[in-house]
């Protein structure tokens, strides 16, 4: 993922490592229209922290970070028509939509049915290999998302690129 740092675009080292680890798998998809991905804060819990999220959207899902380790906060701006590319996270993530509307697609959904979150709404991503892609379907408005990532390896990447699972036609 590219982020703007000191007026320059920088490629996060973890993305290269994650892509290389795919081996013979299909190539990772490239994000497009990401205007900013500024990491705002990064900290390590002083005490061992065990976090559980219960998400009930049909069948209840319990998302567990046994040792939350490092926590990272990031602000992401996505231009109209932009996309994050297929990816996952090392641990759970809580996303808050500050402006616009973000449509999230799951790599394990056979029909590629997206779920749209609007300004003022939030969602929890399970991380731990849950491959997904987010898109800004607007033609005129940026999407602003604030994400808190839990259970990030110390100094590690918050985003792990993934191959296109093939369930969506875009």
C-alpha positions in Angstrom: 0.0 0.0 0.0 1.3 3.5 -0.8 1.0 6.2 1.8 1.9 9.8 1.7 4.7 10.6 4.1 6.4 14.0 4.2 4.9 14.9 0.7 6.3 11.7 -0.9 4.6 8.5 -1.8 6.1 5.5 0.1 5.5 1.8 -0.4 5.0 -0.1 2.8 7.6 -2.9 3.1 5.1 -5.4 4.5 3.1 -5.3 1.2 6.2 -6.5 -0.7 6.7 -9.3 1.8 3.1 -10.3 1.7 3.0 -10.4 -2.1 6.2 -12.5 -2.2 4.7 -15.0 0.2 1.9 -15.8 -2.2 4.3 -18.0 -4.1 2.6 -19.6 -7.1 -0.8 -18.0 -6.3 -2.4 -15.5 -8.6 -1.0 -12.0 -8.4 -2.3 -9.6 -5.8 -4.7 -6.8 -6.9 -3.5 -3.3 -6.9 -5.4 -0.5 -5.0 -6.6 2.4 -7.0 -7.7 5.9 -6.1 -6.2 5.8 -2.6 -5.6 9.5 -1.9 -4.1 9.0 1.5 -3.4 6.1 4.0 -1.8 8.1 6.8 -0.9 6.0 9.9 -1.9 8.4 12.7 -0.7 6.4 15.7 1.0 3.1 16.5 1.4 1.8 20.1 2.1 -1.4 22.0 -0.1 -2.4 24.9 1.9 -2.3 28.2 -0.1 -5.2 29.6 -1.3 -8.3 27.8 -4.7 -7.4 26.3 -7.3 -10.0 25.2 -10.0 -8.6 22.9 -13.2 -10.3 21.8 -15.8 -8.8 19.4 -19.2 -10.5 19.0 -20.7 -9.6 15.7 -24.3 -10.7 15.0 -25.3 -10.3 11.4 -27.2 -13.5 11.0 -25.0 -16.2 12.5 -23.1 -14.7 15.4 -19.3 -14.5 14.9 -16.8 -14.1 17.7 -13.6 -12.4 16.7 -10.8 -12.9 19.1 -7.4 -11.3 19.4 -5.7 -13.4 22.1 -2.8 -11.0 22.5 -3.6 -7.6 20.9 0.1 -6.6 20.9 0.5 -3.6 18.7 -2.4 -1.3 17.8 -2.4 1.0 14.8 -4.8 3.8 13.8 -5.0 4.9 10.1 -7.0 7.4 8.1 -7.8 6.3 4.6 -9.2 8.6 1.8 -10.5 6.9 -1.3 -11.4 8.9 -4.4 -14.6 8.4 -6.4 -14.4 5.0 -8.2 -11.4 4.0 -6.0 -10.7 0.5 -4.6 -8.5 -1.0 -1.9 -7.7 -4.1 -3.9 -8.1 -7.5 -2.4 -6.4 -7.8 1.0 -6.7 -8.9 4.6 -5.3 -7.8 8.0 -3.2 -9.7 10.5 -5.8 -9.2 13.3 -9.2 -7.6 13.9 -9.9 -4.1 12.6 -12.6 -1.6 13.5 -13.5 0.8 10.6 -15.5 4.0 11.1 -16.9 5.8 8.0 -16.4 9.5 8.6 -17.5 10.7 5.1 -19.1 9.2 2.0 -20.1 5.5 1.6 -17.9 2.5 1.4 -19.0 -0.8 -0.2 -17.3 -3.9 1.2 -17.0 -7.2 -0.7 -16.0 -10.5 0.9 -13.7 -12.9 -0.9 -15.7 -15.8 0.4 -19.1 -14.6 -0.7 -20.0 -16.7 -3.8 -22.4 -14.0 -5.3 -20.1 -11.0 -4.7 -22.9 -9.1 -2.9 -21.4 -6.0 -1.4 -22.5 -4.3 1.9 -22.5 -0.5 2.0 -21.5 1.5 5.1 -22.3 5.2 5.1 -20.9 8.2 7.1 -21.5 7.6 10.8 -21.6 3.8 10.5 -18.9 1.3 11.6 -18.0 -2.3 11.1 -15.6 -4.9 12.5 -13.4 -7.0 10.2 -12.2 -10.3 11.6 -8.7 -10.1 10.1 -6.9 -13.4 10.3 -7.1 -14.1 6.6 -10.5 -12.6 5.8 -9.9 -11.5 2.2 -12.0 -8.5 1.2 -12.1 -5.4 -1.0 -13.6 -2.0 -0.4 -14.8 0.3 -3.1 -16.0 3.9 -3.3 -18.9 3.6 -5.8 -19.6 7.4 -5.8 -18.8 9.4 -8.9 -18.3 12.7 -7.0 -17.5 12.1 -3.3 -14.4 10.9 -1.5 -14.8 8.2 1.2 -13.0 8.9 4.5 -12.4 5.8 6.7 -10.7 5.7 10.1 -9.5 2.2 11.0 -8.0 0.8 14.2 -6.1 -2.4 13.7 -5.5 -4.8 16.6 -3.0 -7.6 16.9 -0.5 -6.1 14.4 3.0 -7.7 14.6 5.4 -5.2 16.1 6.5 -2.9 13.4 4.5 -5.0 10.9 2.1 -4.2 8.1 -1.6 -3.6 8.8 -2.5 -4.7 5.3 -1.7 -8.1 3.6 -2.2 -8.1 -0.1 -4.3 -11.0 -1.5 -5.0 -12.6 -4.8 -8.3 -12.0 -6.5 -10.6 -14.8 -5.2 -12.5 -14.7 -8.5 -16.0 -14.3 -7.1 -16.5 -10.7 -8.5 -16.5 -9.5 -12.1 -14.6 -6.3 -11.5 
